Amino acid sequence: MLPLSEWMEAVPFPLVVTEAGGIVTCHNQLFAAAFDDPRGMENIRDVFQQWEELGEHLFSVEFHGDPYLLHRHPIVHEGQKMILYMAANGSPLKLLQQKVAELDKLNRELDAIIENSYDAIYITDKQGTTVKTNSAIERITGIPKEYYLGKNTRALMQRGILKDSVTFKVLKQRRPVTVLQKNFAGKETLITGTPVFNEAGEVEKVVTNIRDLSELNQLHDELKKALELNDQYRKELEKIKPKARLDPDVIVESKRMLDIYEMADRIADFDATVLILGETGVGKDVLARHLYCSSSRSEKGEFIKVNCGAIPHDLLESELFGYEAGAFTGASRFGKPGLFELADKGVLFLDEVGELPLPLQVKLLRVLQEKQIRKVGGTKPKSVDVRLIAATNRDLKDMVEQGTFREDLYYRLHVIPICVPPLRERKEDILPLVQFFLQHFQEKYRITKEFSREVKDFFYDYHWPGNVRELSNLVERLILIVASDVITLEDLPDEYREKTSHPESRIRSLKDVIELTERELLAMAVQKFDTTYQIAKELGTSQPTIVRKLKKYRLQTSSRQ
């Protein structure tokens, strides 16, 4: 038999022998090469660090941070009890331990996710036997989750706990299956089973998700009621809040016009007759349509407009009241409804009402008094529900004195008079209107133009005898006939250029100059920046201030913030 030292050298592993107390007595060359040559009488516990017992004779240790395994084996040498340690690389075991720890952590996380799911999760193997479920199944079915574990879904069906098995449908069809059914507790549930395949493509497990629809149905009903109530509140709010700012065709900045439109919103749902007064082109038809859009009649009937001065007098009666079949030569054999009938439940707008001939004024008065019309050639009256809005640029009071307009009709129309001021008396509206028309016609004709500061000054100072209509026509005309991108004073038509003055000879109010400069600066900013936050940062002010100013001058960023 070989001596201990020779036998140790013959073994292809690092070996070390210690006394029973751990003092190193001898080792082979492989041990010395791997762990330095231990000094005499050194304890094995001092050679290695981080001792961890893995079993009765196996330890995990470290040497200078590297992992090793030590196998401990008691021996007897020359009648003395000793311990033989064999060292081996511990990196594979360390890696395995890390993987096990990671898998253990992932398993705990998965268990936590499954357990905390609001829906019930039910996992079976390929035979349909339950391997895992969560506590939510008890809330949905009323049966503790422990009861399901180890049970086969066939047995659960036989006991009446399940009415149908999604699991076996998934196993058979090898694809996700969804069913809607009432469970043992009488709750409506949505059940979705999904197959889990192994490496061979076989169904290994089935994961089933069970969702209680009874609570969702209740929430859906409550949400529906809340939305209906919210819609009712919204409609009520729409009736009382100012709407002039919401209508894209209404451009008002001056206090006089804001007051007019706020009053229009207040009276929108009252059926009293409105008489709109003002010069030609001030926007009487825009106000009339706003009254209609702001009222509940917009949901039930039409807005019918008729220009009393544009239709020949001998045809106006049949246009307003309609006619029966064969009422006159050339009449349709089927007859024709009049504008009052077409406006039933809605609004009839009589523009230029001062042009009505006296005979028609009598018939109009009768309609206002009796709420009935009689067609041309007809014998029976017909009831109509129409709100009347009239407008004129003439002095009806003066016409009454001259005998060209009936006094009783005048007072019937004059229930709520609204006088729209000319554009020259509400200069705050001019530049917002210019910007509105500029954007409108640019979109319409797909061209890009801008006005110079001098042209904007001209717009502001001009007296506009044709009011808003004249302003709109001039903006459209300039956009179409001027070739350059920037429209200057030299581009104005002759009849306007003659009325311009040199800017340096004009004295304007400080407020006008500030607003004009402010508007131009913001107009450039919205072209350069996408959001109101960027504009506010660039101009050194707050975002709410920028939003308010953009709203004031009818400007918008590309992102519409």
ABEGO torsion letter per residue (X at the ends): XBBAAAAAAABABBBBBBBAAGBBABBBAAAAAAAEBBBBGBBAAAABBGBBBABAABBBBBBGGBBBBBBBBBBBBGGBBBBBBBBBBAAAAAAAAAAAAAAAAAAAAAAAAAAABABBBBBBBAAGBBABBBAAAAAAAGBBAAAABGBBAAAAAAAGABABBAAAAAAAAGBBBBBBBBBAAGBBBBBBBBBBBBAAGBBABBBBBBBBAAAAAAAAAAAAAAAAAAAAAAAAAAAABBAAAABAABBBABAAAAAAAAAAAAAAABABBBBBBEBBGAGAAAAAAAAAAABAAAAABBBBBBBAAABBAAAAAAAAAEBBBGABBGBBAAEBBBAAAAABGBBBBBBGAAABBAAAAAAAAAAAAAGBBBBBGBABBBBBBBBBBBBBABBAAAAAAAGABBAAAAAAAAABBBBBBBAAABAAAAAAAAAAAAAAAAAAAGBBBBBBAAAAAAAAABAGAAEAAAAAAAAAAAAAABABABBBAAABBAAAAAABBBAAABBBBAAAAAAAAAAAAAAAAAAABABAAAAAAAAGBBAAAAAAAAAAAGBBBAAGX
